């Protein structure tokens, strides 16, 4: 049987799950993830929408129209 371990901080954010690690910004958004695939970063707008994500495979732009996600560009 596999046992998973999780670690949370006082803001109820998961900062560790087995070998994965997570970092959050002051608005409780996950901005950095470290897992078996590598390190990923996320960039959010002031309103909290995900605009860009950098992964080990490349970057992804998130494109919105009228407040709704309409396209993703990148790898």
C-alpha positions, -999 to +999 in steps of 0.1 A: +000+000+000+013+034-010+014+061+017+012+097+006+024+125+028+012+161+026+024+193+043+003+224+047+011+259+061-013+280+083-029+295+052-041+259+044-019+258+013-003+225+004+035+231+002+046+195-001+032+163-014+056+134-013+085+147-035+066+177-049+070+212-036+048+243-041+053+281-035+024+306-033+023+344-037+006+368-013-028+362-031-028+325-024-019+316-060+005+288-067+034+304-086+061+277-085+058+239-087+086+214-084+078+179-093+093+149-112+088+168-145+109+198-133+102+233-122+072+253-134+063+289-129+029+307-132+023+344-139-011+359-130-028+392-139-038+416-112-073+403-114-060+367-107-063+352-142-035+329-153-016+346-182+016+326-186+030+293-174+067+283-179+073+246-179+104+225-186+090+219-221+084+256-228+060+285-222+022+287-225+003+319-230-033+320-219-055+343-240-088+357-228-117+374-245-145+389-225-131+374-194-132+338-207-103+317-218-104+313-255-069+300-264-036+286-252-005+293-272+027+274-267+040+241-257 
